[in-house]
Structures are given as structure tokens and as C-alpha cells.
């Protein structure tokens, strides 16, 4: 579904992403991990064609440069880390914007569009907030609205930049479980930049560890998330706990005082 070959991005004269190769099969979940400044967000933006890049990116078997803006919007939905949410819009109006790529010029939303948007609201536990203006929502509620808008878009690829950063633990699980269910039901392909390594390991079937814009490791969470790799690339002391098919990354104090 997504193929990257030698993808590089320079911003302000600095190489931020450097020669990244990756293949993301349809229906898989790739987590981009790495320390701050590793290039995770920039790589997502390159896939979404939001920044110029060198190399090649193919989406659904076609070079992304050949896709029209409408074709790209139908195929790819983006959940940014700091989304623009017009304060005057209601939650329903904002989520309904996800249907825009499916409408013809000057066309208005129909009953099916409103039904799809309502379903997205329900799945993100937002029905009771449907008539609230975005400016009245908490940060976590706004983030759920952004995810709901992406779901209403019905794109086959969803790019997520720290999708759970503003959510409490319950809504983190709710949002990620929903994305995983949609992946299983409809073959949704997910690429997410995530700081929480334990959460990433719970849901992603593959990880790309970036450091200074380059691929430092590529594989399953068990292969990538080792204590040595985290110490080297993050400068963090951790214990990686495995058991029952699960993995957790637990920070370890370098020293303790009594």
C-alpha cells in the first residue's frame, strides 16, 4: 500500500529525513518511533505530500506525485499532532468535513455523508458533544473529533502523528482499539508516529526506529524494542518486560536514594 525508496527531506537547509526505505503492506500498522527530532513527523508529512521530498513514494501502486489532490484526499487521511480546529465550528460540522473529498464541485453533503459522520461520532464517544463548538472542548475531546473526521473520510490509509498525546488512558485505548478494529474489518493501513513505546508495541505489527532522519531499526516490536537499542538511541535506561505475548517498556531510575 505504501512504498518508500530513498526518501529524503531537507528543511531550512538541514537534512531531516535521510534515505528512508520502507514498505507498508495493505492492512498493516507501522509505528514510527525515535527520539525527538528523529524525523517521524516530517516523514509522515512527506507521505501525505505536505513537504517536498527526494526519492520516491508510491501509494496503492501509484507514484504519489501522479495523484491529483482529490485522489490523494480520498486515499489518505491525516491526523496531525496540532490540528487546526476552527473555534466557531460545531463537532458535527467539523467531522462532516471529512466527507469533502467525496463530494463533487459545489455539491452538498447528502444523507449518506451525514450517516457516515454520525457513525464516526458514535465510535469516538462524541454524540453527546455533537452540537458543541470546538472552542468549548478540552484538548482530548478535540483530538477525538480530529480522529472522527479522519474516519469519516473513509480513506484507505490513515497517517497519525501522536494520535493519543492529549487523551486520557481510557480514550487512548478506545481510539487505538477502534483503529485496530477498522484495520481488521476493512484493511485500513495505518502509519503512526508515537512516543509511547508500550502503546506502540501493543498495536503496531511493525516498527521503524528513526534517529537523525535515518532508519536505525526495522522489524517487529520484539525485534526493535530492546534495552540496548533504547539506551543507544533515546539515552534512556529502561526494562523491556515480555510475557503473555505482550511487551512493556518501563523506565528504570539510574540511581535511587533512600
Short mmCIF file of the C-alpha atoms (twelve columns), coordinates in Angstrom:
data_MODEL
# 
_entry.id   MODEL 
# 
loop_
_atom_site.group_PDB 
_atom_site.id 
_atom_site.type_symbol 
_atom_site.label_atom_id 
_atom_site.label_alt_id 
_atom_site.label_comp_id 
_atom_site.label_asym_id 
_atom_site.label_seq_id 
_atom_site.Cartn_x 
_atom_site.Cartn_y 
_atom_site.Cartn_z 
_atom_site.pdbx_PDB_model_num 
ATOM 1   C CA . UNK A 1   0.000   0.000   0.000   1 
ATOM 2   C CA . UNK A 2   2.904   2.388   0.781   1 
ATOM 3   C CA . UNK A 3   6.418   2.096   -0.616  1 
ATOM 4   C CA . UNK A 4   9.266   4.481   0.203   1 
ATOM 5   C CA . UNK A 5   12.546  4.408   -1.697  1 
ATOM 6   C CA . UNK A 6   15.410  6.659   -0.728  1 
ATOM 7   C CA . UNK A 7   13.083  9.287   0.744   1 
ATOM 8   C CA . UNK A 8   14.903  12.376  1.990   1 
ATOM 9   C CA . UNK A 9   13.562  15.724  3.194   1 
ATOM 10  C CA . UNK A 10  15.517  18.915  3.830   1 
ATOM 11  C CA . UNK A 11  14.006  21.773  5.827   1 
ATOM 12  C CA . UNK A 12  15.794  25.093  6.219   1 
ATOM 13  C CA . UNK A 13  18.912  23.644  4.640   1 
ATOM 14  C CA . UNK A 14  19.044  20.735  7.101   1 
ATOM 15  C CA . UNK A 15  18.529  17.084  6.115   1 
ATOM 16  C CA . UNK A 16  15.699  15.959  8.422   1 
ATOM 17  C CA . UNK A 17  14.868  12.641  6.731   1 
ATOM 18  C CA . UNK A 18  17.765  10.841  5.097   1 
ATOM 19  C CA . UNK A 19  17.369  7.999   2.589   1 
ATOM 20  C CA . UNK A 20  14.457  6.118   4.170   1 
ATOM 21  C CA . UNK A 21  13.355  2.849   2.546   1 
ATOM 22  C CA . UNK A 22  10.209  1.117   3.777   1 
ATOM 23  C CA . UNK A 23  7.271   -0.943  2.533   1 
ATOM 24  C CA . UNK A 24  3.927   -0.942  4.339   1 
ATOM 25  C CA . UNK A 25  1.576   -3.712  3.175   1 
ATOM 26  C CA . UNK A 26  -2.161  -3.116  2.961   1 
ATOM 27  C CA . UNK A 27  -3.909  -3.675  6.287   1 
ATOM 28  C CA . UNK A 28  -0.744  -3.361  8.381   1 
ATOM 29  C CA . UNK A 29  0.155   -0.915  11.149  1 
ATOM 30  C CA . UNK A 30  3.593   0.694   11.082  1 
ATOM 31  C CA . UNK A 31  4.712   2.732   14.098  1 
ATOM 32  C CA . UNK A 32  7.382   5.367   13.574  1 
ATOM 33  C CA . UNK A 33  9.406   5.709   16.760  1 
ATOM 34  C CA . UNK A 34  12.579  7.512   17.751  1 
ATOM 35  C CA . UNK A 35  13.814  10.389  19.899  1 
ATOM 36  C CA . UNK A 36  12.677  13.982  19.444  1 
ATOM 37  C CA . UNK A 37  13.935  15.395  16.165  1 
ATOM 38  C CA . UNK A 38  14.367  11.956  14.593  1 
ATOM 39  C CA . UNK A 39  12.218  12.873  11.571  1 
ATOM 40  C CA . UNK A 40  8.992   10.993  12.388  1 
ATOM 41  C CA . UNK A 41  6.561   13.856  11.749  1 
ATOM 42  C CA . UNK A 42  8.445   15.018  8.670   1 
ATOM 43  C CA . UNK A 43  8.307   11.516  7.174   1 
ATOM 44  C CA . UNK A 44  4.550   11.407  7.754   1 
ATOM 45  C CA . UNK A 45  4.220   14.798  6.063   1 
ATOM 46  C CA . UNK A 46  6.236   13.560  3.098   1 
ATOM 47  C CA . UNK A 47  3.922   10.555  2.688   1 
ATOM 48  C CA . UNK A 48  0.963   12.972  2.765   1 
ATOM 49  C CA . UNK A 49  2.758   15.159  0.178   1 
ATOM 50  C CA . UNK A 50  2.767   18.116  2.558   1 
ATOM 51  C CA . UNK A 51  6.510   18.753  2.194   1 
ATOM 52  C CA . UNK A 52  8.817   18.391  -0.829  1 
ATOM 53  C CA . UNK A 53  10.956  15.254  -0.816  1 
ATOM 54  C CA . UNK A 54  13.624  13.490  -2.822  1 
ATOM 55  C CA . UNK A 55  13.337  9.816   -3.662  1 
ATOM 56  C CA . UNK A 56  10.038  8.100   -4.438  1 
ATOM 57  C CA . UNK A 57  6.812   7.402   -2.567  1 
ATOM 58  C CA . UNK A 58  4.160   5.101   -4.041  1 
ATOM 59  C CA . UNK A 59  0.635   4.843   -2.654  1 
ATOM 60  C CA . UNK A 60  -1.570  1.946   -3.716  1 
ATOM 61  C CA . UNK A 61  0.836   1.163   -6.536  1 
ATOM 62  C CA . UNK A 62  0.986   4.692   -7.972  1 
ATOM 63  C CA . UNK A 63  3.672   7.357   -7.530  1 
ATOM 64  C CA . UNK A 64  2.208   9.902   -5.130  1 
ATOM 65  C CA . UNK A 65  3.314   12.722  -7.437  1 
ATOM 66  C CA . UNK A 66  0.893   11.422  -10.087 1 
ATOM 67  C CA . UNK A 67  -2.150  11.583  -7.798  1 
ATOM 68  C CA . UNK A 68  -4.393  14.619  -8.023  1 
ATOM 69  C CA . UNK A 69  -5.202  16.436  -4.799  1 
ATOM 70  C CA . UNK A 70  -8.677  14.877  -4.803  1 
ATOM 71  C CA . UNK A 71  -7.324  11.378  -5.413  1 
ATOM 72  C CA . UNK A 72  -4.815  11.843  -2.608  1 
ATOM 73  C CA . UNK A 73  -7.503  13.131  -0.212  1 
ATOM 74  C CA . UNK A 74  -9.750  10.155  -0.970  1 
ATOM 75  C CA . UNK A 75  -6.896  7.708   -0.395  1 
ATOM 76  C CA . UNK A 76  -5.065  9.291   2.577   1 
ATOM 77  C CA . UNK A 77  -6.390  10.816  5.813   1 
ATOM 78  C CA . UNK A 78  -4.081  12.707  8.165   1 
ATOM 79  C CA . UNK A 79  -4.435  13.153  11.934  1 
ATOM 80  C CA . UNK A 80  -1.846  15.852  12.766  1 
ATOM 81  C CA . UNK A 81  -0.355  16.442  16.188  1 
ATOM 82  C CA . UNK A 82  -1.531  20.061  16.288  1 
ATOM 83  C CA . UNK A 83  -4.616  20.195  14.043  1 
ATOM 84  C CA . UNK A 84  -6.363  23.396  13.006  1 
ATOM 85  C CA . UNK A 85  -9.829  23.275  14.529  1 
ATOM 86  C CA . UNK A 86  -11.961 26.359  13.714  1 
ATOM 87  C CA . UNK A 87  -13.315 27.561  17.043  1 
ATOM 88  C CA . UNK A 88  -16.724 28.516  15.630  1 
ATOM 89  C CA . UNK A 89  -17.495 25.090  14.150  1 
ATOM 90  C CA . UNK A 90  -19.591 22.503  15.948  1 
ATOM 91  C CA . UNK A 91  -18.240 18.996  16.377  1 
ATOM 92  C CA . UNK A 92  -20.740 17.651  13.829  1 
ATOM 93  C CA . UNK A 93  -19.803 20.276  11.242  1 
ATOM 94  C CA . UNK A 94  -16.112 19.592  11.719  1 
ATOM 95  C CA . UNK A 95  -16.425 15.800  11.416  1 
ATOM 96  C CA . UNK A 96  -18.614 16.217  8.327   1 
ATOM 97  C CA . UNK A 97  -15.681 17.992  6.651   1 
ATOM 98  C CA . UNK A 98  -14.165 14.534  6.319   1 
ATOM 99  C CA . UNK A 99  -16.662 13.875  3.537   1 
ATOM 100 C CA . UNK A 100 -15.393 16.793  1.397   1 
ATOM 101 C CA . UNK A 101 -13.075 14.708  -0.843  1 
ATOM 102 C CA . UNK A 102 -16.067 12.547  -1.845  1 
ATOM 103 C CA . UNK A 103 -18.225 15.474  -2.991  1 
ATOM 104 C CA . UNK A 104 -18.275 16.956  -6.454  1 
ATOM 105 C CA . UNK A 105 -17.798 20.669  -7.146  1 
ATOM 106 C CA . UNK A 106 -20.475 22.733  -5.388  1 
ATOM 107 C CA . UNK A 107 -22.114 19.526  -4.106  1 
ATOM 108 C CA . UNK A 108 -23.616 19.419  -0.625  1 
ATOM 109 C CA . UNK A 109 -23.447 16.578  1.865   1 
ATOM 110 C CA . UNK A 110 -26.199 14.016  1.477   1 
ATOM 111 C CA . UNK A 111 -27.916 11.621  3.841   1 
ATOM 112 C CA . UNK A 112 -25.178 9.006   3.409   1 
ATOM 113 C CA . UNK A 113 -22.462 11.539  4.256   1 
ATOM 114 C CA . UNK A 114 -24.294 12.580  7.416   1 
ATOM 115 C CA . UNK A 115 -24.805 8.934   8.364   1 
ATOM 116 C CA . UNK A 116 -21.094 8.177   7.974   1 
ATOM 117 C CA . UNK A 117 -20.177 11.242  10.041  1 
ATOM 118 C CA . UNK A 118 -22.666 10.276  12.755  1 
ATOM 119 C CA . UNK A 119 -21.192 6.783   12.881  1 
ATOM 120 C CA . UNK A 120 -17.710 8.244   13.339  1 
ATOM 121 C CA . UNK A 121 -19.017 10.472  16.159  1 
ATOM 122 C CA . UNK A 122 -20.562 7.476   17.889  1 
ATOM 123 C CA . UNK A 123 -17.418 5.376   17.601  1 
ATOM 124 C CA . UNK A 124 -15.346 8.133   19.244  1 
ATOM 125 C CA . UNK A 125 -17.908 8.694   22.014  1 
ATOM 126 C CA . UNK A 126 -18.774 12.187  20.708  1 
ATOM 127 C CA . UNK A 127 -22.512 12.006  20.043  1 
ATOM 128 C CA . UNK A 128 -23.364 13.919  23.210  1 
ATOM 129 C CA . UNK A 129 -20.968 16.680  22.105  1 
ATOM 130 C CA . UNK A 130 -22.182 16.885  18.502  1 
ATOM 131 C CA . UNK A 131 -23.607 20.439  18.816  1 
ATOM 132 C CA . UNK A 132 -20.777 21.839  20.952  1 
ATOM 133 C CA . UNK A 133 -18.468 24.424  19.393  1 
ATOM 134 C CA . UNK A 134 -14.879 23.226  19.076  1 
ATOM 135 C CA . UNK A 135 -13.621 26.108  21.217  1 
ATOM 136 C CA . UNK A 136 -15.556 24.712  24.206  1 
ATOM 137 C CA . UNK A 137 -13.907 21.282  24.088  1 
ATOM 138 C CA . UNK A 138 -10.993 20.010  26.126  1 
ATOM 139 C CA . UNK A 139 -7.788  19.113  24.319  1 
ATOM 140 C CA . UNK A 140 -8.651  15.418  24.487  1 
ATOM 141 C CA . UNK A 141 -12.168 15.980  23.145  1 
ATOM 142 C CA . UNK A 142 -10.791 17.987  20.229  1 
ATOM 143 C CA . UNK A 143 -8.307  15.232  19.454  1 
ATOM 144 C CA . UNK A 144 -11.133 12.688  19.349  1 
ATOM 145 C CA . UNK A 145 -13.009 14.967  16.940  1 
ATOM 146 C CA . UNK A 146 -9.942  15.062  14.683  1 
ATOM 147 C CA . UNK A 147 -9.769  11.252  14.653  1 
ATOM 148 C CA . UNK A 148 -13.531 11.098  13.952  1 
ATOM 149 C CA . UNK A 149 -13.093 13.438  10.980  1 
ATOM 150 C CA . UNK A 150 -10.368 11.155  9.597   1 
ATOM 151 C CA . UNK A 151 -12.644 8.124   9.997   1 
ATOM 152 C CA . UNK A 152 -15.499 9.938   8.238   1 
ATOM 153 C CA . UNK A 153 -13.149 10.459  5.304   1 
ATOM 154 C CA . UNK A 154 -13.151 6.666   4.750   1 
ATOM 155 C CA . UNK A 155 -9.596  6.775   3.422   1 
ATOM 156 C CA . UNK A 156 -7.705  3.519   2.979   1 
ATOM 157 C CA . UNK A 157 -4.528  4.963   4.506   1 
ATOM 158 C CA . UNK A 158 -4.516  6.906   7.782   1 
ATOM 159 C CA . UNK A 159 -1.408  8.791   8.931   1 
ATOM 160 C CA . UNK A 160 -1.394  9.691   12.621  1 
ATOM 161 C CA . UNK A 161 1.043   11.979  14.408  1 
ATOM 162 C CA . UNK A 162 0.916   11.273  18.154  1 
ATOM 163 C CA . UNK A 163 -2.810  10.429  17.990  1 
ATOM 164 C CA . UNK A 164 -3.161  9.789   21.733  1 
ATOM 165 C CA . UNK A 165 -0.987  12.614  23.112  1 
ATOM 166 C CA . UNK A 166 -3.920  14.622  24.516  1 
ATOM 167 C CA . UNK A 167 -6.077  11.668  25.574  1 
ATOM 168 C CA . UNK A 168 -6.515  10.050  28.961  1 
ATOM 169 C CA . UNK A 169 -5.706  6.352   29.210  1 
ATOM 170 C CA . UNK A 170 -9.308  5.259   28.638  1 
ATOM 171 C CA . UNK A 171 -9.736  7.273   25.461  1 
ATOM 172 C CA . UNK A 172 -6.246  6.248   24.311  1 
ATOM 173 C CA . UNK A 173 -7.369  2.641   24.403  1 
ATOM 174 C CA . UNK A 174 -10.715 3.495   22.814  1 
ATOM 175 C CA . UNK A 175 -9.149  5.327   19.866  1 
ATOM 176 C CA . UNK A 176 -6.418  2.760   19.216  1 
ATOM 177 C CA . UNK A 177 -8.775  -0.204  19.590  1 
ATOM 178 C CA . UNK A 178 -11.171 1.412   17.122  1 
ATOM 179 C CA . UNK A 179 -8.389  1.922   14.583  1 
ATOM 180 C CA . UNK A 180 -7.296  -1.690  15.040  1 
ATOM 181 C CA . UNK A 181 -10.863 -2.956  14.555  1 
ATOM 182 C CA . UNK A 182 -11.196 -0.910  11.347  1 
ATOM 183 C CA . UNK A 183 -7.862  -2.299  10.198  1 
ATOM 184 C CA . UNK A 184 -9.172  -5.841  10.679  1 
ATOM 185 C CA . UNK A 185 -12.598 -5.110  9.169   1 
ATOM 186 C CA . UNK A 186 -11.669 -3.081  6.108   1 
ATOM 187 C CA . UNK A 187 -7.936  -3.496  5.544   1 
ATOM 188 C CA . UNK A 188 -7.123  0.016   6.759   1 
ATOM 189 C CA . UNK A 189 -3.404  0.770   6.506   1 
ATOM 190 C CA . UNK A 190 -2.005  2.794   9.415   1 
ATOM 191 C CA . UNK A 191 1.241   4.688   9.908   1 
ATOM 192 C CA . UNK A 192 1.567   6.410   13.277  1 
ATOM 193 C CA . UNK A 193 4.327   8.426   14.915  1 
ATOM 194 C CA . UNK A 194 4.281   7.515   18.610  1 
ATOM 195 C CA . UNK A 195 6.312   8.435   21.678  1 
ATOM 196 C CA . UNK A 196 4.677   5.881   23.986  1 
ATOM 197 C CA . UNK A 197 6.663   2.755   23.171  1 
ATOM 198 C CA . UNK A 198 4.467   0.421   25.203  1 
ATOM 199 C CA . UNK A 199 1.300   1.598   23.458  1 
ATOM 200 C CA . UNK A 200 3.022   1.388   20.087  1 
ATOM 201 C CA . UNK A 201 4.084   -2.177  20.828  1 
ATOM 202 C CA . UNK A 202 0.526   -3.149  21.795  1 
ATOM 203 C CA . UNK A 203 -0.975  -2.161  18.449  1 
ATOM 204 C CA . UNK A 204 1.637   -1.891  15.688  1 
ATOM 205 C CA . UNK A 205 2.757   -5.058  13.962  1 
ATOM 206 C CA . UNK A 206 5.913   -3.363  12.726  1 
ATOM 207 C CA . UNK A 207 8.180   -0.521  13.846  1 
ATOM 208 C CA . UNK A 208 10.578  1.811   12.111  1 
ATOM 209 C CA . UNK A 209 13.086  3.303   14.548  1 
ATOM 210 C CA . UNK A 210 14.423  6.614   13.236  1 
ATOM 211 C CA . UNK A 211 17.401  8.510   14.567  1 
ATOM 212 C CA . UNK A 212 18.758  11.687  12.954  1 
ATOM 213 C CA . UNK A 213 16.484  11.031  9.978   1 
ATOM 214 C CA . UNK A 214 17.895  7.589   9.208   1 
ATOM 215 C CA . UNK A 215 16.433  4.119   9.763   1 
ATOM 216 C CA . UNK A 216 18.158  2.623   12.798  1 
ATOM 217 C CA . UNK A 217 15.972  -0.489  13.055  1 
ATOM 218 C CA . UNK A 218 13.043  -2.021  11.182  1 
ATOM 219 C CA . UNK A 219 11.062  -5.021  12.373  1 
ATOM 220 C CA . UNK A 220 8.532   -6.317  14.851  1 
ATOM 221 C CA . UNK A 221 8.219   -4.604  18.260  1 
ATOM 222 C CA . UNK A 222 10.030  -7.543  19.873  1 
ATOM 223 C CA . UNK A 223 12.934  -7.146  17.456  1 
ATOM 224 C CA . UNK A 224 13.174  -3.345  17.632  1 
ATOM 225 C CA . UNK A 225 12.420  -2.575  21.278  1 
ATOM 226 C CA . UNK A 226 15.484  -3.853  23.070  1 
ATOM 227 C CA . UNK A 227 17.035  -2.300  26.156  1 
ATOM 228 C CA . UNK A 228 20.289  -1.751  24.273  1 
ATOM 229 C CA . UNK A 229 18.597  -0.021  21.321  1 
ATOM 230 C CA . UNK A 230 16.544  2.267   23.567  1 
ATOM 231 C CA . UNK A 231 19.614  3.153   25.614  1 
ATOM 232 C CA . UNK A 232 21.620  3.936   22.476  1 
ATOM 233 C CA . UNK A 233 19.032  5.938   20.523  1 
ATOM 234 C CA . UNK A 234 16.992  7.531   23.336  1 
ATOM 235 C CA . UNK A 235 19.664  7.765   26.006  1 
ATOM 236 C CA . UNK A 236 17.211  6.130   28.417  1 
ATOM 237 C CA . UNK A 237 17.611  3.368   30.970  1 
ATOM 238 C CA . UNK A 238 14.629  1.003   30.692  1 
ATOM 239 C CA . UNK A 239 13.499  -2.517  31.380  1 
ATOM 240 C CA . UNK A 240 11.727  -4.232  28.496  1 
ATOM 241 C CA . UNK A 241 9.249   -6.676  30.006  1 
ATOM 242 C CA . UNK A 242 7.868   -9.537  27.930  1 
ATOM 243 C CA . UNK A 243 5.202   -12.035 28.829  1 
ATOM 244 C CA . UNK A 244 1.943   -13.448 27.560  1 
ATOM 245 C CA . UNK A 245 2.643   -12.179 24.075  1 
ATOM 246 C CA . UNK A 246 2.864   -8.597  25.342  1 
ATOM 247 C CA . UNK A 247 5.698   -6.140  25.708  1 
ATOM 248 C CA . UNK A 248 6.110   -3.157  28.024  1 
ATOM 249 C CA . UNK A 249 8.871   -0.567  28.225  1 
ATOM 250 C CA . UNK A 250 9.362   0.584   31.816  1 
ATOM 251 C CA . UNK A 251 11.724  3.453   32.710  1 
ATOM 252 C CA . UNK A 252 14.395  2.475   35.200  1 
ATOM 253 C CA . UNK A 253 15.887  5.009   37.589  1 
ATOM 254 C CA . UNK A 254 19.581  5.386   37.047  1 
ATOM 255 C CA . UNK A 255 20.055  5.757   40.796  1 
ATOM 256 C CA . UNK A 256 17.877  5.683   43.879  1 
ATOM 257 C CA . UNK A 257 18.106  7.497   47.189  1 
ATOM 258 C CA . UNK A 258 16.672  6.360   50.483  1 
# 
